[in-house]
């Protein structure tokens, strides 16, 4: 896995990378990275608040959290075997993880406009318009953006060109599959009982005080969403549900939002985690990918 610290011309040597997990997800911050590196001079530029480039596409990540530190001493070659761990967010979207110092209220703004109003430096490909977006001072924009995406039955993805894009959930299943997998390669992890409990039917009221009710075609919990249209009420039932988990060889070309065919059934990737780990002596390495596959709630 390629990891280039800010200002460096060369990647960090692979034997200094204990563990790297590049993760894509259908969330307002669609890419994150987890790093564990050996605590040596070459890795000192990796610190909280620094920028680094990771992966074949060299996406830029802001390191926002320092994790555990180990100090195991030295091996027989007098090499420091202590490690440092970090978590990084896609740098262009990282500002929306900070609580706002001022309220952001927009009517009829595009998703890209809302991102930029909340501090992100990103252009949204295949943008769409939000009827209203409200994030009060002290709240975290990423959570409020996630709610808006649910109401639009869509998600944020990183496209093959490296751009950020909005995609509606049905569009993900309609696209051409990037790979076809066998049934025995996947573990089933869905639960109809949990789905009925956590994906409610939603109701609201109109201007006259009359009730508006979303789909109620099965026994589910009930939730209230003030001043919502029927489109929003129905969209809030159209959420991704994880159905399968697949362990595969290293497949960095498969990311969240891609369509997968499994035994003739289409799924879209909800989360893709691509991991690189070195052996105990820092020479051997293991690379593998884990994919969580989803469908739209029935």
VOTI-852157 format. One record per residue (C-alpha): y, x, z; residue in one letter; residue number from 0. Coordinates in steps of 0.1 Angstrom, whole numbers, padded with zeros to 4 digits. Example, Ala and Ser with C-alpha at 12.3 -4.5 7.8 and 13.67 -1.06 7.14 Angstrom:
% residues 2
REC north  east    up resn resi
REC -0045  0123  0078    A    0
REC -0011  0137  0071    S    1
END
This chain:
% residues 298
REC north  east    up resn resi
REC  0000  0000  0000    X    0
REC  0034  0014 -0010    X    1
REC  0060  0016  0019    X    2
REC  0093  0033  0012    X    3
REC  0118  0037  0040    X    4
REC  0155  0031  0034    X    5
REC  0171  0061  0016    X    6
REC  0137  0078  0010    X    7
REC  0126  0088 -0025    X    8
REC  0089  0088 -0018    X    9
REC  0065  0064 -0002    X   10
REC  0051  0072  0032    X   11
REC  0018  0089  0030    X   12
REC -0011  0065  0032    X   13
REC -0028  0084  0060    X   14
REC  0003  0076  0082    X   15
REC -0001  0039  0076    X   16
REC -0024  0025  0102    X   17
REC -0021 -0012  0090    X   18
REC  0001 -0030  0065    X   19
REC -0001 -0068  0060    X   20
REC  0021 -0083  0032    X   21
REC  0022 -0120  0037    X   22
REC  0035 -0147  0014    X   23
REC  0039 -0183  0026    X   24
REC  0054 -0216  0015    X   25
REC  0083 -0214  0040    X   26
REC  0121 -0209  0037    X   27
REC  0115 -0171  0043    X   28
REC  0086 -0168  0018    X   29
REC  0076 -0131  0024    X   30
REC  0070 -0111  0056    X   31
REC  0054 -0078  0064    X   32
REC  0036 -0064  0094    X   33
REC  0036 -0026  0097    X   34
REC  0018 -0002  0121    X   35
REC  0025  0034  0114    X   36
REC  0018  0067  0131    X   37
REC  0046  0079  0153    X   38
REC  0056  0111  0134    X   39
REC  0088  0124  0119    X   40
REC  0081  0110  0085    X   41
REC  0080  0074  0098    X   42
REC  0111  0077  0120    X   43
REC  0133  0059  0094    X   44
REC  0112  0028  0101    X   45
REC  0131  0012  0130    X   46
REC  0144 -0022  0140    X   47
REC  0173 -0031  0118    X   48
REC  0163 -0008  0089    X   49
REC  0154 -0018  0054    X   50
REC  0121 -0007  0037    X   51
REC  0104 -0015  0004    X   52
REC  0068 -0027  0004    X   53
REC  0042 -0035 -0021    X   54
REC  0038 -0030 -0059    X   55
REC  0069 -0051 -0065    X   56
REC  0089 -0032 -0038    X   57
REC  0104 -0062 -0022    X   58
REC  0130 -0052  0004    X   59
REC  0123 -0062  0040    X   60
REC  0145 -0061  0071    X   61
REC  0126 -0049  0101    X   62
REC  0135 -0074  0128    X   63
REC  0111 -0067  0156    X   64
REC  0094 -0037  0171    X   65
REC  0060 -0044  0184    X   66
REC  0037 -0025  0207    X   67
REC  0038  0013  0210    X   68
REC  0007  0034  0217    X   69
REC  0008  0070  0228    X   70
REC -0027  0083  0224    X   71
REC -0019  0120  0225    X   72
REC -0031  0144  0198    X   73
REC -0063  0148  0178    X   74
REC -0081  0181  0173    X   75
REC -0057  0190  0145    X   76
REC -0028  0186  0170    X   77
REC -0016  0156  0151    X   78
REC  0002  0128  0170    X   79
REC -0021  0098  0171    X   80
REC  0004  0074  0187    X   81
REC  0016  0044  0166    X   82
REC  0046  0021  0163    X   83
REC  0044 -0015  0150    X   84
REC  0071 -0036  0133    X   85
REC  0076 -0070  0117    X   86
REC  0099 -0075  0087    X   87
REC  0114 -0104  0069    X   88
REC  0124 -0106  0032    X   89
REC  0158 -0090  0034    X   90
REC  0176 -0115  0011    X   91
REC  0165 -0144  0033    X   92
REC  0165 -0128  0067    X   93
REC  0200 -0142  0078    X   94
REC  0186 -0177  0079    X   95
REC  0164 -0166  0109    X   96
REC  0195 -0161  0130    X   97
REC  0211 -0190  0150    X   98
REC  0243 -0201  0134    X   99
REC  0277 -0191  0149    X  100
REC  0293 -0221  0132    X  101
REC  0280 -0254  0119    X  102
REC  0269 -0257  0082    X  103
REC  0273 -0292  0068    X  104
REC  0269 -0299  0031    X  105
REC  0267 -0331  0010    X  106
REC  0252 -0330 -0024    X  107
REC  0248 -0292 -0024    X  108
REC  0221 -0272 -0041    X  109
REC  0194 -0255 -0020    X  110
REC  0208 -0221 -0032    X  111
REC  0243 -0231 -0020    X  112
REC  0229 -0240  0014    X  113
REC  0210 -0207  0017    X  114
REC  0242 -0188  0009    X  115
REC  0263 -0209  0033    X  116
REC  0238 -0199  0060    X  117
REC  0242 -0162  0052    X  118
REC  0214 -0155  0028    X  119
REC  0219 -0134 -0003    X  120
REC  0197 -0152 -0027    X  121
REC  0198 -0172 -0059    X  122
REC  0173 -0200 -0062    X  123
REC  0155 -0204 -0095    X  124
REC  0145 -0240 -0103    X  125
REC  0170 -0252 -0077    X  126
REC  0174 -0288 -0065    X  127
REC  0201 -0308 -0048    X  128
REC  0200 -0318 -0011    X  129
REC  0216 -0352 -0004    X  130
REC  0228 -0339  0030    X  131
REC  0221 -0307  0050    X  132
REC  0232 -0303  0086    X  133
REC  0226 -0273  0108    X  134
REC  0248 -0273  0140    X  135
REC  0261 -0242  0157    X  136
REC  0233 -0225  0177    X  137
REC  0205 -0239  0156    X  138
REC  0183 -0218  0133    X  139
REC  0188 -0226  0096    X  140
REC  0152 -0218  0086    X  141
REC  0139 -0246  0107    X  142
REC  0164 -0271  0093    X  143
REC  0157 -0259  0057    X  144
REC  0120 -0264  0064    X  145
REC  0127 -0301  0073    X  146
REC  0147 -0305  0041    X  147
REC  0118 -0291  0020    X  148
REC  0094 -0315  0037    X  149
REC  0117 -0344  0028    X  150
REC  0117 -0332 -0008    X  151
REC  0079 -0327 -0009    X  152
REC  0085 -0291 -0019    X  153
REC  0084 -0255 -0008    X  154
REC  0100 -0221 -0015    X  155
REC  0079 -0196 -0034    X  156
REC  0083 -0161 -0048    X  157
REC  0077 -0162 -0085    X  158
REC  0059 -0136 -0106    X  159
REC  0093 -0122 -0117    X  160
REC  0102 -0116 -0080    X  161
REC  0128 -0144 -0079    X  162
REC  0130 -0171 -0052    X  163
REC  0122 -0206 -0066    X  164
REC  0118 -0242 -0054    X  165
REC  0086 -0259 -0063    X  166
REC  0074 -0295 -0056    X  167
REC  0039 -0296 -0042    X  168
REC  0024 -0317 -0071    X  169
REC  0037 -0290 -0096    X  170
REC  0017 -0263 -0079    X  171
REC -0016 -0282 -0085    X  172
REC -0005 -0289 -0121    X  173
REC  0000 -0253 -0131    X  174
REC -0027 -0231 -0147    X  175
REC -0050 -0216 -0122    X  176
REC -0047 -0179 -0117    X  177
REC -0084 -0174 -0108    X  178
REC -0116 -0194 -0104    X  179
REC -0137 -0188 -0073    X  180
REC -0172 -0198 -0062    X  181
REC -0179 -0224 -0036    X  182
REC -0198 -0199 -0014    X  183
REC -0167 -0177 -0012    X  184
REC -0147 -0202  0009    X  185
REC -0148 -0214  0045    X  186
REC -0139 -0251  0050    X  187
REC -0114 -0256  0078    X  188
REC -0099 -0290  0073    X  189
REC -0101 -0320  0097    X  190
REC -0094 -0356  0088    X  191
REC -0090 -0364  0124    X  192
REC -0062 -0338  0130    X  193
REC -0046 -0348  0097    X  194
REC -0042 -0384  0108    X  195
REC -0027 -0373  0140    X  196
REC -0003 -0347  0127    X  197
REC  0008 -0362  0094    X  198
REC  0024 -0395  0104    X  199
REC  0037 -0425  0085    X  200
REC  0075 -0425  0087    X  201
REC  0099 -0454  0090    X  202
REC  0137 -0458  0089    X  203
REC  0164 -0485  0088    X  204
REC  0188 -0493  0060    X  205
REC  0225 -0501  0062    X  206
REC  0218 -0538  0071    X  207
REC  0194 -0528  0099    X  208
REC  0163 -0538  0080    X  209
REC  0132 -0516  0085    X  210
REC  0120 -0493  0057    X  211
REC  0084 -0482  0060    X  212
REC  0067 -0453  0041    X  213
REC  0031 -0454  0031    X  214
REC  0008 -0469  0057    X  215
REC -0025 -0469  0038    X  216
REC -0045 -0454  0067    X  217
REC -0044 -0452  0105    X  218
REC -0018 -0426  0115    X  219
REC  0008 -0418  0140    X  220
REC  0043 -0432  0135    X  221
REC  0076 -0412  0133    X  222
REC  0112 -0423  0129    X  223
REC  0136 -0407  0104    X  224
REC  0172 -0421  0106    X  225
REC  0190 -0431  0074    X  226
REC  0162 -0421  0051    X  227
REC  0155 -0435  0016    X  228
REC  0121 -0447  0005    X  229
REC  0116 -0414 -0015    X  230
REC  0122 -0393  0016    X  231
REC  0098 -0415  0037    X  232
REC  0070 -0412  0012    X  233
REC  0077 -0375  0006    X  234
REC  0073 -0368  0043    X  235
REC  0036 -0379  0039    X  236
REC  0032 -0355  0010    X  237
REC  0027 -0323  0030    X  238
REC  0003 -0294  0024    X  239
REC -0030 -0296  0043    X  240
REC -0051 -0264  0047    X  241
REC -0086 -0271  0033    X  242
REC -0102 -0237  0027    X  243
REC -0100 -0201  0037    X  244
REC -0111 -0174  0013    X  245
REC -0118 -0137  0021    X  246
REC -0116 -0116 -0011    X  247
REC -0111 -0082 -0024    X  248
REC -0075 -0069 -0026    X  249
REC -0057 -0093 -0048    X  250
REC -0019 -0087 -0045    X  251
REC -0013 -0107 -0077    X  252
REC -0022 -0139 -0059    X  253
REC  0005 -0153 -0037    X  254
REC  0016 -0186 -0020    X  255
REC  0022 -0213 -0046    X  256
REC -0004 -0201 -0071    X  257
REC -0031 -0225 -0082    X  258
REC -0068 -0217 -0075    X  259
REC -0099 -0234 -0088    X  260
REC -0127 -0235 -0064    X  261
REC -0160 -0250 -0077    X  262
REC -0140 -0271 -0101    X  263
REC -0115 -0284 -0075    X  264
REC -0079 -0273 -0076    X  265
REC -0060 -0260 -0046    X  266
REC -0028 -0242 -0042    X  267
REC -0023 -0211 -0020    X  268
REC -0005 -0220  0012    X  269
REC -0006 -0185  0026    X  270
REC -0018 -0152  0012    X  271
REC -0022 -0121  0034    X  272
REC -0029 -0088  0017    X  273
REC -0040 -0061  0042    X  274
REC -0043 -0023  0040    X  275
REC -0059 -0005  0069    X  276
REC -0068  0031  0073    X  277
REC -0098  0045  0091    X  278
REC -0098  0062  0125    X  279
REC -0092  0096  0109    X  280
REC -0064  0083  0087    X  281
REC -0083  0091  0055    X  282
REC -0106  0062  0047    X  283
REC -0089  0029  0039    X  284
REC -0098 -0008  0035    X  285
REC -0079 -0032  0014    X  286
REC -0086 -0069  0014    X  287
REC -0069 -0103  0009    X  288
REC -0072 -0136  0028    X  289
REC -0061 -0168  0011    X  290
REC -0055 -0202  0028    X  291
REC -0059 -0229  0003    X  292
REC -0043 -0263  0006    X  293
REC -0040 -0297 -0011    X  294
REC -0014 -0325 -0006    X  295
REC -0022 -0348  0022    X  296
REC -0038 -0380  0010    X  297
END
